[in-house]
């Protein structure tokens, strides 16, 4: 369960931005989306390999 605590004099917009960032980093939304329907193991494997390629290409670009 992801949660954030409001600091002193922190407005709601900043609090919401921090919450959304934590949800993105935790991968909660993508996990829920992938659970909405059945994905064949071969497609799941291809998706993970593509993610690895994107991640390594990003690392080489830096």
C-alpha positions, 0 to 999 in steps of 0.5 A: 500500500503506497501512501504519503504524509502531508508536511507542514503547509504543503498544498494538496497539489504537491501531495497528489504529485508525490503520491502519483510519483510513488504509485508510478515507481512502485508499478502498481497501475501497470500491475493492475492493467496486466491483471485485467486480462489473460496474457499468453506466456509467449507474449509476456516473455516478448514484452519483458524482453522488449522492456529489457532492450529499452532499459539497456538502450537507455543505459547506453545513451547515458 
